[in-house]
């Protein structure tokens, strides 16, 4: 069953309450009730998210899919239209009677701001409710920067993006989301905690940005933000279970299970770049040996090409470099397409280790889809065809025809997904006051769990996109 095709869950989201109670004790949230205003807010969020995920759709279909009273649906839709968040857009089809009026979310009604901090660059973007980038800024970044400089750089990018907007558009910005290149620690205002960025340890990015710009701010690792971008706007739409592997300077990953991000007990689920694919292999900075990242990350791939060239192995890549060209993944892929033996061997080694990782992932999580994002995604089927063949050969027979391996569909998924962190909160409380305190209070009263609706009559035969 698809994530958008089952009944709305009433359980509080583990994303809002990440601390697990001691074994044998029930969380206090089990005993939380809901007053009339909270119920209405929850219904409003359900309807708004349903229109976004399934629209354009008519009121009668909205009532059927959400199991809400038609009068409740009509009243809430009227509120959303009055707020400029939803519009009527033509008429649908009908076998009898009048054709129903269709509803859809107005993409330009609100904006969110996303920041993606990668290992070598920082990208900021203003994103509308349809996932389209309105403004964008790119600038260098890296682990050599101190936490103070990172905070100032993030603040500078945010300020420059906001300055590009008109006063009306500035007032339409409802939140900030930030993706960082590593796991987070801390019960509130999470800080980075990763061996590759020791100078950033404990950096209170979330609280600092929220205080400075007085906008609701969320921080997550950029594997998760990329997955959110795909879940809302890309290849993950309508897919209950998928894994995203971001292969660039490092290897980040995210798990979407049962239609929502899975974080684990300590928020560290998805560190698949540090899964061993060689028990006594290369030493990784994390302390482990044979980490997947050590064999398929872009710097390691290009280092293998340089080592082969230095040993005198012939390649068309050599002439490219001698002509002043750069050695990039794009250069390597071009050489593979031309039949270059060196490039083909190096990318074949990458495919071998990537397939080994994917086989373990498939056996552990049984996903419907595995997506490859970031820099290595440039290789496309030149890389994925041999990966698919090896996975087919090595995976358990029941999974051979069931696990899809594809390139991520949203080219700017990390920064669009970062903006989606804030967007997701907004969809939980679309008519709430936008001050940071009241925003977080409003969101905590609702459920941030995935949208669960009644299926269409033909959903049993439809396939996830």
C-alpha positions in Angstrom: 0.0 0.0 0.0 1.3 3.5 -0.9 2.3 6.0 1.8 -0.5 8.3 0.7 -3.0 5.6 0.5 -3.8 4.5 4.1 -5.7 6.0 7.0 -4.3 9.0 8.9 -2.1 7.9 11.8 -3.0 9.3 15.2 0.3 8.6 16.8 2.8 11.4 17.6 5.7 11.5 15.2 9.0 10.1 16.4 10.7 12.9 14.5 9.2 15.4 17.0 9.9 13.2 20.0 13.2 11.4 19.2 14.0 10.3 22.7 12.9 6.7 23.3 11.6 5.9 26.8 13.4 3.4 29.0 12.5 -0.2 28.3 9.4 -1.2 30.2 8.0 2.3 30.4 5.5 4.0 28.2 6.3 7.4 26.8 4.3 10.2 28.3 3.0 11.1 24.8 0.9 7.9 24.9 -1.4 9.7 27.3 -1.7 12.9 25.4 -5.2 13.8 24.3 -6.4 16.4 21.9 -8.8 19.3 22.5 -11.2 20.7 19.9 -8.7 23.2 18.5 -6.0 20.6 18.1 -8.4 18.2 16.4 -9.4 21.0 13.9 -5.7 21.8 13.3 -5.0 18.2 12.7 -7.9 17.9 10.2 -6.7 21.1 8.5 -3.2 19.7 8.1 -4.6 16.4 6.8 -6.7 18.2 4.1 -3.9 20.6 3.1 -1.4 17.8 2.8 -3.8 15.6 0.8 -4.4 18.4 -1.7 -0.7 18.8 -2.1 0.0 15.1 -2.5 -3.0 14.1 -4.5 -4.3 17.2 -6.2 -5.9 18.6 -8.2 -8.8 16.9 -6.5 -12.5 17.7 -5.7 -14.0 18.2 -2.3 -16.1 15.1 -2.5 -13.0 13.0 -3.3 -11.1 14.8 -0.5 -13.8 13.8 2.0 -13.7 10.2 0.8 -10.0 9.9 0.9 -9.6 11.5 4.4 -12.8 10.0 5.9 -13.7 13.5 7.1 -17.3 14.8 7.1 -18.0 16.7 3.9 -19.1 19.7 5.9 -15.8 19.7 7.7 -13.9 19.4 4.4 -15.9 22.3 2.9 -15.3 24.6 6.0 -11.5 23.9 6.1 -11.1 24.3 2.3 -12.9 27.6 2.6 -10.3 28.7 5.2 -7.4 27.6 3.1 -8.8 29.4 0.0 -9.4 32.6 2.1 -5.7 32.4 3.2 -4.6 32.1 -0.4 -3.1 28.7 0.1 -5.5 26.7 -2.1 -7.2 27.6 -5.3 -10.1 26.2 -7.4 -8.7 25.2 -10.7 -11.2 24.1 -13.3 -13.5 21.1 -13.2 -13.0 17.4 -13.1 -14.8 14.6 -14.9 -18.1 13.1 -13.7 -20.3 10.3 -15.1 -23.5 12.0 -13.8 -24.5 15.5 -12.7 -22.3 18.6 -12.5 -18.6 18.3 -12.9 -16.8 18.8 -9.6 -14.5 21.8 -9.0 -10.9 20.8 -8.5 -8.6 22.1 -5.8 -4.8 22.5 -5.8 -2.2 24.2 -3.6 -1.0 27.6 -4.8 2.8 27.1 -5.1 3.7 30.8 -4.7 1.5 31.3 -1.6 4.4 30.6 0.7 8.2 30.2 0.4 10.8 28.3 2.4 14.5 28.8 2.5 16.9 25.8 2.3 20.6 25.6 2.9 22.7 22.6 1.9 26.2 22.4 3.5 28.2 19.8 1.6 31.8 18.9 2.2 33.1 21.3 -0.5 30.3 23.8 -1.1 27.3 25.5 0.3 24.1 26.1 -1.6 21.2 28.2 -0.5 17.8 28.5 -2.2 14.3 30.0 -1.9 11.8 27.2 -2.8 8.1 27.5 -3.4 5.4 25.0 -2.2 5.7 23.1 -5.5 9.4 22.4 -4.9 10.6 24.9 -7.5 13.7 27.0 -6.8 13.0 30.8 -7.0 16.4 32.1 -6.0 19.7 30.3 -5.6 23.3 31.1 -4.2 26.3 28.8 -4.4 29.6 29.4 -2.6 32.6 27.3 -1.4 32.6 25.6 2.0 34.6 22.9 3.7 35.8 21.1 6.9 38.7 23.6 7.2 36.1 26.3 8.3 35.6 26.8 12.0 32.0 26.7 13.5 31.9 30.4 13.9 32.8 30.9 10.2 30.2 28.4 9.1 27.5 30.1 11.2 28.4 33.5 9.6 28.5 31.9 6.1 25.1 30.4 6.6 23.7 33.7 7.9 25.3 35.6 5.0 23.7 33.3 2.4 20.3 33.5 4.1 20.5 37.3 4.3 21.5 37.6 0.6 18.7 35.3 -0.5 16.1 37.3 1.6 17.4 40.6 0.2 16.6 39.3 -3.4 12.9 39.0 -2.5 10.3 41.8 -2.6 8.8 42.8 0.8 5.7 40.7 0.0 7.8 37.6 -0.8 9.9 38.1 2.2 6.8 38.0 4.4 5.8 34.8 2.6 8.9 32.9 3.9 7.7 30.6 6.6 10.8 28.8 7.7 14.4 27.7 7.1 15.8 24.2 6.7 19.4 23.3 6.8 21.2 20.1 5.7 24.6 19.3 7.1 27.2 16.7 6.0 27.1 14.3 9.0 25.1 12.9 11.9 23.6 15.2 14.5 23.7 15.1 18.3 21.9 17.0 21.0 18.3 16.8 22.3 17.5 20.3 21.0 19.3 22.6 18.7 21.3 19.7 17.2 25.0 20.0 16.7 27.2 18.2 14.1 29.1 15.1 15.4 31.3 13.6 12.7 35.0 12.7 12.5 35.4 14.6 9.2 34.3 17.9 10.8 35.7 18.1 14.2 35.9 21.9 14.2 32.1 21.9 13.9 31.4 19.6 16.8 28.5 20.8 18.9 27.7 23.7 16.6 24.3 25.0 17.6 23.2 25.8 14.1 19.5 25.4 14.5 19.0 27.7 17.6 21.5 30.3 16.3 19.8 30.7 12.9 16.3 30.7 14.5 17.3 33.4 16.9 19.1 35.5 14.3 16.3 35.5 11.7 13.3 34.9 13.9 12.0 32.2 11.6 11.3 28.5 12.5 14.5 26.6 11.7 15.1 22.9 11.3 18.5 21.1 10.8 19.1 17.6 9.6 21.8 15.6 7.8 21.8 16.1 4.1 21.2 12.5 3.3 17.8 12.9 5.0 17.1 16.3 3.3 17.9 14.7 -0.1 15.5 11.9 0.6 12.8 14.4 1.7 13.3 16.2 -1.7 12.7 12.9 -3.5 9.8 11.9 -1.2 7.9 15.1 -1.8 8.9 16.1 -5.4 10.9 13.3 -7.1 11.3 9.6 -7.6 10.1 8.8 -4.0 6.6 10.2 -4.5 4.1 7.4 -3.6 6.9 5.0 -2.6 6.6 3.5 0.9 10.1 2.1 1.2 13.2 3.5 -0.5 16.9 4.1 0.2 18.9 7.1 -1.0 22.6 6.9 -1.4 24.3 10.3 -2.0 27.7 9.6 -3.5 29.9 12.6 -3.8 32.9 13.8 -1.7 31.6 11.3 0.8 28.7 8.8 0.9 25.6 9.9 2.7 22.3 8.0 2.9 18.8 8.1 4.1 16.1 5.4 4.8 12.5 6.1 4.0 10.5 3.3 5.6 6.7 3.1 5.7 6.5 6.5 4.0 8.7 8.5 6.4 12.3 9.0 7.4 13.7 6.4 9.7 16.2 7.8 12.2 16.9 5.0 14.6 17.3 5.2 18.4 20.1 7.8 18.3 19.3 9.6 15.0 22.2 7.8 13.3 20.3 5.4 11.0 21.4 5.7 7.4 25.2 5.9 7.9 25.5 3.4 5.0 28.7 5.0 3.8 30.4 3.4 6.8 29.0 -0.1 6.1 32.0 -2.5 5.6 32.3 -4.0 2.1 35.7 -5.4 2.9 36.3 -6.7 6.4 40.1 -5.9 6.5 40.0 -3.1 3.9 41.1 0.5 3.8 41.2 2.4 7.0 38.5 5.0 7.3 38.6 8.2 9.3 35.6 6.9 11.3 37.8 4.2 12.8 36.3 1.3 10.8 37.9 -0.6 7.9 36.6 -1.3 4.5 33.8 1.4 4.6 31.8 1.7 1.4 32.9 5.4 1.2 36.5 4.4 0.9 35.8 2.7 -2.5 33.1 4.7 -4.2 33.3 8.3 -3.1 34.3 10.7 -5.9 37.8 11.6 -4.5 38.6 7.9 -4.2 37.5 7.2 -7.7 39.5 10.0 -9.2 42.5 9.0 -7.1 42.4 5.6 -8.6 42.5 7.1 -12.1 45.5 9.3 -11.2 47.3 6.3 -9.7 46.7 4.3 -12.9 47.9 7.2 -15.1 51.0 7.7 -12.8 51.9 4.0 -13.4 52.0 4.6 -17.1 48.7 3.0 -18.1 47.4 4.4 -21.4 44.1 6.3 -21.4 42.3 9.1 -23.3 42.0 10.8 -19.9 45.8 11.6 -20.1 45.4 13.6 -23.3 42.4 15.5 -21.7 44.6 16.4 -18.7 47.6 17.4 -20.9 45.3 19.7 -22.8 44.5 21.5 -19.6 41.2 19.7 -18.8 40.1 18.8 -15.3 39.8 15.3 -14.0 36.2 14.9 -12.9 33.5 12.2 -12.8 32.2 13.7 -16.0 35.6 13.2 -17.6 35.7 9.6 -16.4 32.2 8.8 -17.7 33.1 10.3 -21.1 36.2 8.1 -21.3 34.1 5.0 -20.4 31.6 5.9 -23.2 34.5 6.1 -25.7 35.6 2.6 -24.6 38.7 3.6 -22.7 40.1 0.5 -20.8 41.4 2.4 -17.8 38.3 4.3 -17.2 36.1 1.2 -17.8 38.2 -0.8 -15.2 38.0 2.0 -12.6 34.3 2.5 -12.9 33.8 -1.3 -13.0 35.5 -1.5 -9.6 33.1 1.2 -8.3 30.2 -0.8 -9.6 31.5 -3.9 -7.9 31.7 -2.2 -4.4 28.5 -0.3 -4.9 26.6 -3.5 -5.8 28.1 -5.2 -2.7 26.7 -2.4 -0.6 23.3 -2.5 -2.3 23.0 -6.2 -1.9 23.4 -5.8 1.9 21.0 -2.9 1.9 18.4 -4.9 0.0 18.7 -7.9 2.4 18.5 -5.6 5.4 15.6 -3.4 4.4 13.8 -4.9 1.5 13.2 -1.5 -0.2 11.1 -1.0 -3.3 13.6 1.5 -4.7 17.3 2.5 -4.3 18.3 5.9 -5.5 21.8 7.2 -6.3 22.3 10.9 -5.9 25.0 13.6 -5.9 28.2 13.4 -8.1 28.2 9.8 -9.0 24.7 10.0 -10.4 26.3 11.8 -13.4 27.4 8.3 -14.6 23.8 7.2 -15.0 23.3 3.9 -16.7 27.0 3.6 -17.5 27.5 2.8 -13.8 24.0 1.5 -12.9 23.7 -1.2 -15.7 26.7 -3.2 -14.3 25.5 -2.5 -10.7 22.1 -3.9 -11.6 23.6 -7.0 -13.2 25.7 -7.8 -10.2 22.9 -7.1 -7.7 20.7 -9.5 -9.7 23.4 -12.1 -9.5 24.0 -11.8 -5.8 20.7 -10.9 -4.2 18.2 -13.4 -2.8 16.0 -14.8 -5.6 12.7 -13.2 -4.3 14.3 -9.8 -4.6 15.8 -10.1 -8.0 12.9 -8.6 -10.0 11.6 -6.4 -7.2 14.3 -3.9 -6.3 14.7 -1.0 -8.6 18.0 0.9 -8.8 17.7 4.4 -10.3 19.3 7.8 -10.4 17.7 10.4 -8.1 15.1 12.5 -10.0 15.5 15.9 -8.3 18.8 17.4 -9.4 18.9 19.8 -6.5 17.4 17.4 -4.0 19.8 18.3 -1.1 18.8 22.0 -1.0 15.2 21.5 -2.1 14.9 18.8 0.6 16.4 21.2 3.2 13.7 23.7 2.3 11.2 20.9 2.6 12.2 20.5 6.3 10.5 23.8 6.9 7.8 23.2 4.3 6.7 20.0 6.1 6.3 21.9 9.3 4.2 24.5 7.6 1.9 21.9 6.1 1.3 20.6 9.6 0.1 24.1 10.8 -0.7 26.1 7.7 -2.7 28.9 9.5 -0.5 29.1 12.6 1.4 32.2 13.7 4.9 32.1 12.2 6.9 33.2 15.3 9.3 30.5 16.3 7.7 29.7 19.6 4.1 29.5 18.5 5.2 27.6 15.3 6.9 24.8 17.2 4.0 24.6 19.7 1.5 24.4 16.8 3.5 21.7 15.0 4.0 19.6 18.2 0.2 19.5 18.6 -0.2 17.9 15.2 1.1 14.6 13.8 4.1 14.9 11.5 3.7 11.3 10.4 3.3 10.5 6.7 0.0 11.3 5.1 -2.3 8.3 5.3 -5.5 8.3 3.2 -8.0 5.9 1.9 -6.9 4.4 -1.5 -8.4 5.2 -4.9 -10.5 2.4 -6.3 -7.7 1.6 -8.7 -4.8 1.9 -6.3 -4.4 -1.9 -6.0 -3.3 -2.0 -9.6 -1.4 1.2 -9.7 2.4 1.2 -9.5 4.5 3.6 -7.4 6.3 6.2 -9.4 
